[in-house]
Amino acid sequence: MFIRRFNHRYQVVRWLIVLFLTVAVAASAFFTYKAKTADVENLKTNLKTVTEIYDKSNVRAGTITNKGTFVELNQISPQIRNAVISTEDRSFYSNPGFDIKGLARAGVSYIVHHGQILGGGSTITQQLAKNTLLNQKQSFIRKFQEIFLAVEITRHYSKDDILAMYLNNAYFGNGVWGVEDASERYFGKHAKDLDASEGATLAGILRSPSFYNPIDHMDNAIGRRNLILGLMVDNGKLTDAEAASAKSQKLTLVNNYQQSDEYRYPYFFDAVLDEAYNKYDIKEEDILNKGYKIYTTLDQTVQSQMQTTYKEDWAFPANAADGTPVQSASVAVDPTTGGVMAVVGGRGKHVFRGYNRATQMRRQPGSAMKPLAIYTPAIEAGYHPDSMVTDKLQAYGKNKYTPHNVDEQYAGQIPMYDALAQSKNAAAVWLLNQIGVQKGVASAERFGINIPKEDQNLAFGIGGLSQGVSPLQMARAYSAFANGGKLPDTHFITKIVDATGAVVVDNTNTSAKQIITPKTANEMTSMMLAVFSNGTGVSAQPSGYTIAGKTGSTEGDNSWGYGTKDQWIVGYTPDITVATWVGFDRTDATHFLKGISEQGVAPIFKQEMQNILPNTKQTPFKVADAAQEDEANNASSSSGTGSSGSGDDWLNDFQSNVQKGIDGLKDKASEWYNDLKGLFQ
């Protein structure tokens, strides 16, 4: 009685009905608007076009597409057309684009599966809308979008056109899109020549290409084929005798499919797609279907040479005992523009838009961090390449952090350039302690490497990071040394033009930020030249070429044995910066790199640089190798001893010695001060 009186007084039911109708009208208006503004009119044209990728010289480099060879409906066998209709959408030629019974089944499935949309209930037209105009996320909103788009598609196209577009855009497994290419891939014939058994087999693949394709699962494919042949009988497309004959037919697989080489630079093209989606907010389905022209920073020669190098298994460390291969990634950047010239994101079979270690991976950089976090701010603080630094085993702070040199050899005092070239951890940490951790953190962050608060300690300077870095980040950071102290913005895309010729992205005017002075950049380069001439990078030095850079590695657990988890080399010339990483995706006692720190990465880096550098401008460095320059100065001083040089030579030597003495006193005073400060920490 109370509910009846309450409803009578406040008209609750009426208001609920009004509210429901208002929401329904608003939703209908919204979805109608979305369908009307979708690019339905150009759908068939878009399915025939592909998105093209151009290199840095505006030369066509390949295509990005999920389309096969497009054929009209009269070039597709009636047997596969009937098989698909009998399986996917029996009322196809009579429905308005959606099917009430199918939607009811989907609604029941939603209730049974506790609110999960598991698919089903979609007509061929809805599936076409989903595959070409929407994303693949299952939701009620997307289901409503499907319906309204299906109605709009039905308004613009004949049923034959819709069926042809669907069959040309469908995925049939084994990397094959479209019925024509699928017919060639599985049966070695054109789509127009398929018989009932073959047509039913291809129709069966559509339910689950990985489970029902006859190459990988013949028994599953035959079972699914026979089911569909029975459905064709039920739908009046075959007689019982015809179906029985088709069921008894053996499936003979013939592969005449010629796979396109248009996706020939897979990791680079993947990165282009990621940048288009993530940076410029262009939807995936638009890139795949709307025929864009994407102009990039790709250097096809450098990319080809890098890919060729990655096919040389001998250049990589041996697989683990269980057969797990050592992984690797490399990226090449133009240090002036920041344009990525080439990228390889892994070894082995490439997966479309899969894991790209060159751009997505984060690993500890080891000693490759030292130039960014320690030696650059040291130069800025007044140190010189030949300043003497302390290289001895000592503890720091309350936690007694004690960095060790890899070879456990300590020089006591060592020129700064030599400490860098020989990758002396003890000397590097001593130097960071002298200039202060915060100066090191600020320097690393100027190079684009974020240092979380918990990592801001002495260990970060030699690569002790919790989050790690990617090869692309390291290539960008080192490009500042090659570019006179200017840090470029790395990028893959320079311009995107749509099918009408309109420019939708213009990234042609790139900029670089001056983060260190040209003088500092030159002094750092002079020291890093010594890494390859006289230090840890000697075995990675490409024959006949001069490069600067740094090696890096991270230690594994002592209980594993002698080896490392990660190995890096970042090398550059004035024309190109290349960062290379080697290691296992997951490291443990049976998956780590055995041997000395650069042993695993040096062969691959040397090989790729020897392949790449001949194709660059080969611009010479403007500075001399610090080690060679110091050696020449020492030789000159030795030869001058006891001989009658000119007064100017004597004066220059005297001034140089006085300056070195002053620098030495500064360093010693700073060391005493910090030692004293440590007593009170």
C-alpha positions as CSV (number, residue, x, y, z in Angstrom):
1,M,0.0,0.0,0.0
2,F,2.8,2.4,0.9
3,I,4.6,1.9,-2.5
4,R,1.3,2.4,-4.4
5,R,0.5,5.6,-2.5
6,F,4.1,6.8,-2.9
7,N,4.0,6.1,-6.7
8,H,0.5,7.7,-7.0
9,R,1.7,10.8,-5.2
10,Y,5.0,11.3,-6.9
11,Q,4.4,9.6,-10.3
12,V,7.7,7.6,-9.9
13,V,7.0,5.2,-12.7
14,R,6.1,8.0,-15.1
15,W,9.3,9.8,-14.3
16,L,11.3,6.6,-14.7
17,I,9.8,6.1,-18.1
18,V,10.5,9.7,-19.1
19,L,14.1,9.3,-17.8
20,F,14.5,6.1,-19.7
21,L,13.2,7.6,-22.9
22,T,15.3,10.7,-22.5
23,V,18.4,8.6,-22.1
24,A,17.5,6.4,-25.0
25,V,16.9,9.4,-27.3
26,A,20.1,11.1,-26.1
27,A,22.1,7.9,-26.7
28,S,20.5,7.3,-30.1
29,A,21.3,10.9,-31.1
30,F,24.9,10.5,-29.9
31,F,25.5,7.2,-31.7
32,T,23.8,8.5,-34.8
33,Y,26.1,11.5,-34.8
34,K,29.1,9.2,-34.4
35,A,28.0,7.0,-37.2
36,K,27.2,10.0,-39.5
37,T,30.6,11.6,-38.9
38,A,32.6,8.3,-39.4
39,D,34.3,8.0,-42.7
40,V,31.8,5.5,-44.1
41,E,31.6,7.0,-47.6
42,N,35.3,6.2,-48.2
43,L,35.4,2.8,-46.5
44,K,35.8,0.8,-49.7
45,T,38.4,3.2,-51.1
46,N,40.3,3.1,-47.8
47,L,40.3,-0.7,-47.9
48,K,42.1,-0.6,-51.2
49,T,44.7,1.9,-50.1
50,V,47.7,1.4,-47.8
51,T,49.6,3.7,-45.5
52,E,53.0,4.4,-47.0
53,I,56.3,5.0,-45.1
54,Y,58.9,7.3,-46.6
55,D,62.6,7.7,-45.5
56,K,64.5,10.8,-44.6
57,S,65.1,11.5,-48.4
58,N,61.4,11.1,-49.1
59,V,61.9,7.8,-50.8
60,R,59.2,5.2,-50.3
61,A,60.5,2.6,-47.8
62,G,57.4,0.3,-47.3
63,T,53.8,0.2,-46.2
64,I,51.9,-0.4,-43.0
65,T,48.6,-2.3,-43.6
66,N,46.5,-5.2,-42.5
67,K,45.1,-5.6,-46.0
68,G,45.6,-8.4,-48.5
69,T,45.2,-8.4,-52.2
70,F,41.7,-6.8,-52.8
71,V,39.4,-8.6,-55.2
72,E,35.8,-7.9,-56.1
73,L,33.0,-10.3,-55.1
74,N,32.8,-11.8,-58.6
75,Q,36.4,-12.9,-58.1
76,I,35.5,-14.8,-54.9
77,S,34.1,-18.4,-55.1
78,P,30.3,-18.7,-54.3
79,Q,31.3,-21.6,-52.0
80,I,33.2,-19.4,-49.6
81,R,30.6,-16.7,-49.8
82,N,27.9,-19.2,-48.9
83,A,30.0,-20.8,-46.2
84,V,30.7,-17.4,-44.5
85,I,27.0,-16.3,-44.6
86,S,25.8,-19.7,-43.3
87,T,28.2,-19.5,-40.4
88,E,28.4,-15.8,-39.5
89,D,25.1,-14.2,-40.6
90,R,22.3,-16.2,-42.2
91,S,20.1,-13.2,-42.6
92,F,22.8,-11.1,-44.2
93,Y,20.9,-10.3,-47.4
94,S,17.7,-9.3,-45.5
95,N,18.8,-7.6,-42.3
96,P,19.4,-3.8,-42.0
97,G,23.0,-4.3,-40.7
98,F,22.1,-5.9,-37.4
99,D,20.1,-8.9,-36.2
100,I,17.7,-8.7,-33.3
101,K,18.1,-12.4,-32.5
102,G,21.9,-12.1,-32.4
103,L,21.7,-9.1,-30.1
104,A,19.4,-11.0,-27.8
105,R,21.9,-13.9,-27.7
106,A,24.6,-11.4,-26.9
107,G,22.5,-10.0,-24.1
108,V,21.9,-13.4,-22.6
109,S,25.6,-14.1,-22.8
110,Y,26.3,-10.8,-21.0
111,I,24.1,-11.9,-18.1
112,V,25.3,-15.5,-17.9
113,H,29.0,-14.4,-17.9
114,H,28.4,-11.8,-15.2
115,G,28.8,-8.6,-17.2
116,Q,31.6,-9.8,-19.6
117,I,31.1,-9.1,-23.3
118,L,32.5,-12.2,-25.0
119,G,31.5,-11.5,-28.6
120,G,28.9,-13.1,-30.7
121,G,25.7,-11.5,-31.9
122,S,27.5,-9.4,-34.6
123,T,26.4,-9.5,-38.2
124,I,28.9,-9.5,-41.0
125,T,28.2,-5.7,-41.4
126,Q,28.9,-5.1,-37.7
127,Q,32.1,-7.1,-37.9
128,L,33.2,-5.0,-40.8
129,A,32.4,-1.8,-38.8
130,K,34.4,-3.2,-35.8
131,N,37.4,-4.2,-37.9
132,T,37.7,-1.1,-39.9
133,L,36.2,1.8,-37.9
134,L,36.5,0.8,-34.2
135,N,38.9,-0.7,-31.8
136,Q,38.8,-4.3,-30.6
137,K,37.8,-3.6,-27.0
138,Q,34.6,-5.5,-26.0
139,S,32.0,-3.3,-24.4
140,F,28.4,-2.3,-24.6
141,I,29.3,1.1,-25.9
142,R,31.3,-0.4,-28.7
143,K,28.4,-2.8,-29.5
144,F,26.0,0.1,-29.9
145,Q,28.5,1.9,-32.1
146,E,28.7,-1.3,-34.2
147,I,25.0,-1.3,-34.7
148,F,24.7,2.4,-35.7
149,L,27.7,2.1,-38.0
150,A,26.3,-1.1,-39.6
151,V,23.1,0.8,-40.4
152,E,25.1,3.6,-41.9
153,I,27.3,1.2,-43.9
154,T,24.1,-0.5,-45.2
155,R,22.8,2.9,-46.4
156,H,25.9,3.6,-48.4
157,Y,26.8,0.2,-49.9
158,S,25.2,-2.8,-51.5
159,K,25.2,-6.2,-49.7
160,D,27.6,-7.5,-52.3
161,D,30.0,-4.6,-51.6
162,I,29.8,-5.2,-47.9
163,L,30.5,-8.9,-48.2
164,A,33.4,-8.2,-50.5
165,M,34.9,-5.7,-48.1
166,Y,34.5,-8.1,-45.2
167,L,36.2,-11.0,-46.9
168,N,39.0,-8.8,-48.1
169,N,39.6,-7.4,-44.6
170,A,39.4,-10.6,-42.6
171,Y,42.4,-12.2,-40.9
172,F,43.0,-15.9,-41.9
173,G,46.1,-16.6,-39.7
174,N,49.7,-17.1,-40.5
175,G,50.1,-13.4,-41.2
176,V,47.6,-13.5,-44.1
177,W,44.8,-10.9,-44.6
178,G,42.1,-11.2,-47.1
179,V,40.4,-14.1,-48.9
180,E,42.6,-14.0,-52.0
181,D,45.9,-14.2,-50.2
182,A,44.4,-16.9,-47.9
183,S,43.4,-19.0,-50.9
184,E,47.0,-18.8,-52.2
185,R,48.5,-19.4,-48.8
186,Y,46.5,-22.6,-47.9
187,F,45.5,-24.1,-51.3
188,G,47.7,-22.5,-53.9
189,K,44.8,-21.1,-56.0
190,H,42.8,-17.9,-56.5
191,A,39.8,-17.3,-54.4
192,K,37.5,-17.7,-57.4
193,D,38.6,-21.3,-57.8
194,L,37.8,-22.6,-54.3
195,D,35.5,-25.7,-54.0
196,A,33.0,-26.3,-51.2
197,S,35.5,-28.1,-48.9
198,E,38.2,-25.4,-49.3
199,G,35.6,-22.6,-48.9
200,A,34.3,-24.1,-45.7
201,T,37.8,-24.5,-44.4
202,L,38.6,-20.8,-44.9
203,A,35.3,-19.8,-43.4
204,G,36.1,-21.9,-40.4
205,I,39.4,-20.2,-39.8
206,L,37.6,-16.9,-39.1
207,R,36.3,-18.1,-35.7
208,S,39.9,-18.5,-34.4
209,P,42.8,-18.2,-36.9
210,S,45.3,-19.7,-34.5
211,F,43.2,-22.7,-33.6
212,Y,41.5,-23.6,-36.9
213,N,44.1,-23.0,-39.6
214,P,45.0,-26.3,-41.3
215,I,48.8,-25.7,-41.3
216,D,49.0,-25.7,-37.5
217,H,45.9,-27.7,-36.6
218,M,44.7,-29.9,-39.4
219,D,42.3,-32.0,-37.2
220,N,40.7,-28.9,-35.8
221,A,40.4,-27.4,-39.3
222,I,38.7,-30.5,-40.6
223,G,36.2,-30.7,-37.7
224,R,35.3,-27.1,-38.1
225,R,35.0,-27.5,-41.9
226,N,32.6,-30.4,-41.5
227,L,30.5,-28.4,-39.1
228,I,30.2,-25.6,-41.6
229,L,29.3,-27.9,-44.4
230,G,26.4,-29.1,-42.3
231,L,25.3,-25.5,-41.7
232,M,25.4,-24.9,-45.4
233,V,23.0,-27.8,-45.9
234,D,20.7,-26.3,-43.2
235,N,20.9,-23.0,-45.0
236,G,20.0,-24.5,-48.4
237,K,23.4,-23.8,-50.0
238,L,24.4,-27.4,-50.4
239,T,22.6,-30.7,-50.8
240,D,23.3,-33.6,-48.4
241,A,25.2,-35.4,-51.1
242,E,27.4,-32.4,-51.9
243,A,28.2,-31.9,-48.3
244,A,29.0,-35.6,-47.8
245,S,31.3,-35.5,-50.8
246,A,33.1,-32.3,-49.5
247,K,33.5,-33.9,-46.0
248,S,35.3,-36.9,-47.5
249,Q,37.7,-34.7,-49.5
250,K,41.3,-34.6,-48.2
251,L,42.7,-31.1,-47.6
252,T,45.8,-30.7,-49.7
253,L,47.8,-27.7,-48.6
254,V,49.7,-25.7,-51.3
255,N,51.5,-22.5,-50.5
256,N,51.7,-20.1,-53.5
257,Y,51.5,-17.0,-51.4
258,Q,54.2,-14.4,-52.1
259,Q,54.5,-12.4,-48.9
260,S,55.0,-8.7,-49.5
261,D,58.3,-7.2,-48.4
262,E,56.6,-3.9,-47.7
263,Y,57.2,-4.2,-43.9
264,R,60.9,-4.7,-44.4
265,Y,62.0,-2.6,-41.5
266,P,59.8,-4.1,-38.8
267,Y,61.1,-2.5,-35.6
268,F,61.4,0.9,-37.2
269,F,57.9,0.7,-38.6
270,D,56.5,-0.5,-35.2
271,A,58.1,2.5,-33.6
272,V,56.6,4.8,-36.2
273,L,53.1,3.4,-35.4
274,D,53.7,3.8,-31.6
275,E,54.8,7.5,-32.1
276,A,51.7,8.2,-34.3
277,Y,49.4,6.7,-31.7
278,N,51.1,8.0,-28.5
279,K,52.5,11.3,-29.5
280,Y,50.0,12.5,-32.2
281,D,46.9,10.7,-31.1
282,I,46.1,9.1,-34.5
283,K,44.0,6.0,-34.0
284,E,45.4,2.6,-34.9
285,E,42.5,1.8,-37.2
286,D,43.1,5.1,-39.1
287,I,46.8,4.4,-39.7
288,L,46.0,0.9,-41.0
289,N,43.0,1.8,-43.1
290,K,43.1,5.5,-44.3
291,G,46.1,5.6,-46.6
292,Y,48.4,8.1,-44.9
293,K,51.8,9.0,-46.1
294,I,54.2,9.1,-43.2
295,Y,57.5,10.8,-43.7
296,T,60.2,9.6,-41.3
297,T,63.9,10.0,-40.2
298,L,64.7,6.5,-41.5
299,D,68.1,5.9,-43.2
300,Q,67.4,2.8,-45.3
301,T,71.1,2.0,-45.7
302,V,71.9,2.2,-42.0
303,Q,68.8,0.3,-41.1
304,S,69.6,-2.5,-43.6
305,Q,73.1,-2.7,-42.4
306,M,72.0,-2.9,-38.8
307,Q,69.5,-5.7,-39.6
308,T,72.1,-7.6,-41.6
309,T,74.4,-7.5,-38.6
310,Y,71.7,-8.8,-36.3
311,K,71.4,-11.9,-38.5
312,E,75.1,-12.8,-37.7
313,D,74.6,-15.2,-34.9
314,W,78.4,-15.6,-34.4
315,A,78.6,-12.0,-33.2
316,F,76.4,-12.7,-30.2
317,P,77.1,-14.7,-27.0
318,A,76.1,-18.3,-26.9
319,N,72.6,-19.3,-25.9
320,A,71.8,-20.4,-22.3
321,A,72.0,-24.1,-21.5
322,D,68.2,-24.4,-21.9
323,G,68.4,-22.8,-25.4
324,T,67.2,-19.4,-24.4
325,P,68.9,-16.9,-26.8
326,V,70.8,-13.8,-25.6
327,Q,68.8,-10.8,-26.6
328,S,70.0,-7.5,-27.9
329,A,68.8,-4.1,-29.2
330,S,70.5,-1.2,-31.1
331,V,69.4,2.2,-32.2
332,A,71.2,4.8,-34.4
333,V,70.4,8.5,-34.0
334,D,71.4,11.6,-36.0
335,P,73.0,13.7,-33.2
336,T,72.2,17.0,-34.9
337,T,68.5,16.5,-35.6
338,G,67.6,13.7,-33.1
339,G,66.1,11.8,-36.0
340,V,66.3,8.0,-35.4
341,M,68.1,6.5,-38.4
342,A,67.7,2.9,-37.6
343,V,66.5,0.6,-34.8
344,V,66.5,-3.2,-34.1
345,G,64.5,-4.2,-31.0
346,G,65.5,-7.8,-30.6
347,R,66.7,-11.1,-32.1
348,G,64.6,-13.8,-33.5
349,K,61.1,-13.7,-35.0
350,H,59.5,-10.3,-35.0
351,V,56.0,-9.9,-33.7
352,F,53.9,-7.0,-35.2
353,R,54.0,-4.2,-32.6
354,G,55.5,-6.5,-30.1
355,Y,58.2,-5.7,-27.5
356,N,60.8,-3.3,-28.8
357,R,63.8,-3.4,-26.5
358,A,65.4,-0.4,-28.1
359,T,62.6,1.9,-27.2
360,Q,60.6,0.2,-24.5
361,M,63.1,-1.7,-22.4
362,R,64.5,-0.3,-19.1
363,R,67.8,-1.8,-17.9
364,Q,70.6,-0.6,-15.7
365,P,73.3,1.2,-17.8
366,G,76.3,0.4,-15.6
367,S,79.4,2.5,-16.4
368,A,77.7,4.0,-19.4
369,M,76.2,6.4,-16.9
370,K,79.6,7.8,-15.8
371,P,80.1,10.4,-18.5
372,L,76.6,11.8,-17.9
373,A,76.5,11.8,-14.1
374,I,80.1,12.2,-13.0
375,Y,82.6,13.3,-15.6
376,T,80.6,16.0,-17.3
377,P,79.8,17.8,-14.0
378,A,83.4,17.3,-13.0
379,I,84.6,19.1,-16.1
380,E,82.0,21.9,-15.3
381,A,83.4,22.0,-11.7
382,G,86.9,22.8,-12.9
383,Y,88.5,19.5,-13.4
384,H,90.5,18.8,-16.6
385,P,91.0,15.6,-18.6
386,D,94.5,15.2,-17.2
387,S,93.5,16.2,-13.6
388,M,94.7,13.5,-11.1
389,V,91.9,11.7,-9.3
390,T,92.1,9.2,-6.4
391,D,91.7,5.5,-7.3
392,K,91.7,3.4,-4.2
393,L,89.4,1.1,-2.3
394,Q,87.5,3.1,0.3
395,A,84.1,3.2,2.0
396,Y,81.7,6.1,2.0
397,G,79.0,7.3,4.4
398,K,77.2,5.6,7.2
399,N,76.4,2.5,5.2
400,K,80.0,2.1,4.2
401,Y,79.3,1.9,0.5
402,T,82.5,0.5,-1.1
403,P,82.8,0.5,-4.9
404,H,85.3,-2.0,-6.4
405,N,87.1,-1.9,-9.7
406,V,86.3,-4.9,-11.8
407,D,89.9,-6.1,-11.9
408,E,90.5,-5.2,-8.2
409,Q,93.5,-3.1,-9.3
410,Y,93.9,0.4,-7.9
411,A,96.3,3.0,-9.2
412,G,96.2,5.3,-6.2
413,Q,96.3,8.4,-8.4
414,I,95.3,8.4,-12.0
415,P,94.6,10.9,-14.7
416,M,90.8,11.6,-15.1
417,Y,90.7,10.6,-18.8
418,D,92.4,7.3,-17.9
419,A,90.0,6.6,-15.1
420,L,87.1,7.0,-17.6
421,A,88.8,5.0,-20.3
422,Q,89.6,2.1,-17.9
423,S,86.2,2.4,-16.3
424,K,87.6,2.7,-12.7
425,N,84.6,2.5,-10.4
426,A,86.6,3.6,-7.3
427,A,87.9,6.7,-9.0
428,A,84.5,7.6,-10.5
429,V,82.7,7.3,-7.1
430,W,85.5,9.3,-5.4
431,L,85.0,12.0,-8.0
432,L,81.2,12.1,-7.6
433,N,81.8,12.4,-3.9
434,Q,84.0,15.4,-4.5
435,I,81.6,17.3,-6.7
436,G,78.5,16.2,-4.8
437,V,75.7,13.7,-5.6
438,Q,73.2,16.4,-6.4
439,K,75.4,17.9,-9.1
440,G,75.6,14.5,-10.6
441,V,71.8,14.0,-10.5
442,A,71.2,17.4,-12.0
443,S,73.7,16.6,-14.8
444,A,72.1,13.3,-15.6
445,E,68.6,14.8,-15.7
446,R,69.9,17.5,-18.2
447,F,70.7,14.6,-20.5
448,G,67.2,13.3,-20.2
449,I,67.7,10.6,-17.6
450,N,65.3,10.9,-14.7
451,I,66.8,9.9,-11.3
452,P,64.2,9.0,-8.7
453,K,64.8,10.2,-5.2
454,E,65.6,6.7,-3.9
455,D,68.4,6.4,-6.5
456,Q,70.1,9.7,-5.6
457,N,73.2,8.3,-4.0
458,L,76.8,7.6,-4.9
459,A,75.9,4.3,-6.6
460,F,73.7,5.9,-9.2
461,G,76.8,7.5,-10.8
462,I,78.0,4.1,-11.9
463,G,74.7,2.9,-13.1
464,G,72.8,1.8,-10.0
465,L,69.3,2.7,-11.1
466,S,66.1,1.0,-10.0
467,Q,64.2,1.9,-13.2
468,G,67.0,1.8,-15.7
469,V,67.2,3.3,-19.2
470,S,66.5,2.3,-22.8
471,P,69.0,2.3,-25.7
472,L,67.1,5.2,-27.3
473,Q,67.5,7.3,-24.1
474,M,71.2,6.6,-24.0
475,A,71.7,7.3,-27.7
476,R,69.9,10.6,-27.2
477,A,72.0,11.6,-24.2
478,Y,75.3,10.8,-25.9
479,S,74.2,12.8,-29.0
480,A,74.7,15.9,-26.9
481,F,78.4,15.2,-26.9
482,A,78.5,14.8,-30.7
483,N,76.3,17.9,-31.2
484,G,78.4,20.5,-29.4
485,G,76.5,20.2,-26.1
486,K,73.0,20.4,-27.6
487,L,70.5,17.7,-26.6
488,P,68.2,16.9,-29.5
489,D,64.7,15.5,-29.3
490,T,64.7,12.0,-30.7
491,H,61.8,11.2,-33.0
492,F,60.8,8.9,-35.9
493,I,58.2,11.0,-37.7
494,T,58.8,14.3,-39.5
495,K,55.4,14.6,-41.3
496,I,52.1,12.8,-41.9
497,V,49.9,13.6,-44.9
498,D,46.4,12.1,-45.2
499,A,44.7,10.6,-48.3
500,T,43.4,14.1,-49.3
501,G,46.9,15.6,-49.3
502,A,46.4,17.6,-46.0
503,V,49.3,17.7,-43.6
504,V,48.0,16.4,-40.3
505,V,51.4,16.3,-38.5
506,D,54.4,18.6,-39.2
507,N,57.5,17.9,-37.2
508,T,60.0,19.1,-39.8
509,N,61.3,22.0,-37.6
510,T,63.1,20.2,-34.8
511,S,65.1,21.8,-32.1
512,A,67.9,21.0,-29.7
513,K,68.6,22.4,-26.2
514,Q,72.0,23.6,-25.2
515,I,72.6,21.6,-22.0
516,I,76.5,21.9,-21.7
517,T,79.0,24.2,-23.3
518,P,80.7,23.3,-26.6
519,K,84.0,23.3,-24.6
520,T,82.7,20.8,-22.1
521,A,81.4,18.6,-24.9
522,N,84.8,18.7,-26.6
523,E,86.7,17.8,-23.4
524,M,84.3,14.9,-22.8
525,T,84.7,13.7,-26.4
526,S,88.5,13.9,-26.0
527,M,88.3,11.6,-23.0
528,M,85.8,9.2,-24.6
529,L,88.0,8.8,-27.6
530,A,90.5,7.2,-25.2
531,V,87.9,4.6,-24.3
532,F,88.3,3.0,-27.8
533,S,91.9,3.7,-28.3
534,N,93.3,2.8,-24.9
535,G,90.5,1.6,-22.7
536,T,87.6,-0.9,-22.2
537,G,86.3,-0.3,-25.8
538,V,89.5,-1.4,-27.6
539,S,88.0,-4.7,-28.7
540,A,84.9,-2.9,-30.1
541,Q,86.8,-0.3,-32.1
542,P,85.7,-0.5,-35.7
543,S,88.7,-1.1,-38.0
544,G,89.7,2.0,-39.8
545,Y,87.4,4.4,-38.0
546,T,87.6,6.7,-35.0
547,I,84.8,6.8,-32.5
548,A,84.1,8.1,-29.0
549,G,81.8,6.7,-26.3
550,K,81.6,4.4,-23.3
551,T,81.1,0.8,-22.3
552,G,79.0,-0.3,-19.4
553,S,77.9,-3.5,-17.6
554,T,76.0,-4.5,-14.5
555,E,77.3,-7.3,-12.3
556,G,75.4,-10.5,-11.6
557,D,75.0,-12.2,-8.3
558,N,78.4,-13.5,-7.0
559,S,77.0,-16.9,-6.5
560,W,76.3,-17.3,-10.3
561,G,80.0,-17.1,-11.2
562,Y,82.0,-14.5,-13.1
563,G,79.7,-12.5,-15.4
564,T,77.2,-9.7,-16.0
565,K,73.5,-9.1,-16.4
566,D,73.7,-6.3,-18.9
567,Q,76.3,-5.1,-21.3
568,W,76.3,-1.7,-23.1
569,I,78.3,0.3,-25.6
570,V,77.3,3.8,-26.7
571,G,79.5,5.1,-29.4
572,Y,79.4,8.2,-31.6
573,T,81.0,10.2,-34.4
574,P,80.0,13.7,-35.4
575,D,77.5,12.1,-37.8
576,I,75.9,9.3,-35.8
577,T,75.3,7.9,-32.3
578,V,74.7,4.2,-31.8
579,A,73.6,2.6,-28.5
580,T,73.7,-1.2,-28.2
581,W,72.6,-3.4,-25.3
582,V,73.1,-7.2,-24.9
583,G,71.7,-9.5,-22.2
584,F,68.9,-11.9,-21.3
585,D,65.3,-10.7,-20.9
586,R,65.3,-12.4,-17.5
587,T,68.5,-12.9,-15.6
588,D,69.2,-15.6,-13.1
589,A,71.8,-18.2,-12.2
590,T,71.5,-19.9,-15.6
591,H,70.8,-16.8,-17.7
592,F,73.6,-14.3,-17.5
593,L,76.5,-13.2,-19.7
594,K,79.7,-15.0,-18.8
595,G,83.1,-13.4,-19.0
596,I,84.5,-9.9,-18.8
597,S,82.2,-6.9,-19.0
598,E,82.6,-6.0,-22.7
599,Q,83.1,-9.5,-24.1
600,G,79.5,-10.1,-25.1
601,V,78.6,-6.7,-26.6
602,A,81.9,-5.8,-28.3
603,P,81.6,-8.1,-31.4
604,I,78.1,-7.1,-32.3
605,F,78.9,-3.4,-31.8
606,K,82.1,-3.5,-33.8
607,Q,80.4,-5.4,-36.6
608,E,77.4,-3.1,-36.9
609,M,79.7,0.0,-36.8
610,Q,82.0,-1.4,-39.5
611,N,78.9,-1.9,-41.6
612,I,77.3,1.5,-40.8
613,L,80.1,4.0,-40.7
614,P,81.1,3.7,-44.4
615,N,77.7,5.0,-45.2
616,T,78.0,8.2,-43.1
617,K,79.7,11.5,-44.0
618,Q,82.7,10.4,-41.9
619,T,83.1,13.9,-40.5
620,P,86.4,14.1,-38.4
621,F,86.4,14.9,-34.7
622,K,87.5,18.5,-33.9
623,V,89.4,17.3,-30.8
624,A,92.3,15.0,-30.1
625,D,92.2,11.8,-28.1
626,A,93.1,12.8,-24.5
627,A,95.2,9.7,-23.9
628,Q,97.2,10.3,-27.1
629,E,97.5,14.0,-26.5
630,D,98.8,13.4,-23.0
631,E,101.3,10.8,-24.2
632,A,102.5,13.2,-26.9
633,N,102.9,16.0,-24.3
634,N,104.9,13.7,-22.0
635,A,107.1,12.6,-24.9
636,S,107.7,16.2,-25.9
637,S,108.6,17.1,-22.3
638,S,111.0,14.1,-22.1
639,S,112.7,15.0,-25.4
640,G,113.0,18.6,-24.3
641,T,114.9,17.6,-21.1
642,G,118.6,18.3,-21.4
643,S,118.2,20.0,-24.8
644,S,118.4,23.7,-25.6
645,G,114.8,24.6,-26.6
646,S,113.6,28.0,-27.3
647,G,112.7,30.4,-24.6
648,D,109.1,30.2,-25.6
649,D,109.1,26.4,-25.2
650,W,110.7,26.7,-21.8
651,L,108.1,29.3,-20.7
652,N,105.2,27.2,-22.0
653,D,106.4,24.1,-20.2
654,F,106.9,26.1,-17.0
655,Q,103.4,27.6,-17.2
656,S,101.9,24.1,-17.9
657,N,103.8,22.6,-14.9
658,V,102.7,25.5,-12.6
659,Q,99.0,25.0,-13.7
660,K,99.2,21.2,-13.1
661,G,100.7,21.9,-9.7
662,I,97.9,24.3,-8.8
663,D,95.3,21.7,-10.1
664,G,96.9,19.1,-8.0
665,L,96.8,21.3,-4.9
666,K,93.1,22.0,-5.5
667,D,92.4,18.3,-5.8
668,K,94.3,17.4,-2.7
669,A,92.7,20.2,-0.7
670,S,89.3,19.1,-1.8
671,E,90.1,15.5,-0.9
672,W,91.3,16.5,2.6
673,Y,88.1,18.5,3.1
674,N,85.8,15.7,2.0
675,D,87.7,13.2,4.2
676,L,87.3,15.5,7.1
677,K,83.6,16.0,6.3
678,G,83.2,12.2,6.2
679,L,84.2,11.9,9.8
680,F,81.1,13.9,10.9
681,Q,78.6,12.1,8.6
